[in-house]
């Protein structure tokens, strides 16, 4: 159950973040609030999943934690810098690429369970 919560939250977060990047800066606030709520859900579900994953592969678990926290920090930095102005296309691709990389590492860490 926690794995599905984590995966669904990541998918929703990528959609919310990409939509938040595309909208006019004055309408970005609801997307930021939804993203921050998603961070909390991801951190709680990630902690529950981390306890089992650490026993299987400690190095990959630590890498996933670092990537996930780095991704959250990247998104917050990008949104704070783009406050009041439109983001460039390269930032949008950076958010999408970062989310996909964290997701791929997460699926490897979960041993492909949600897909298989």
Helices and strands as residue ranges (DSSP letters): H 2-22, G 25-27, H 29-56, H 58-81, H 89-109
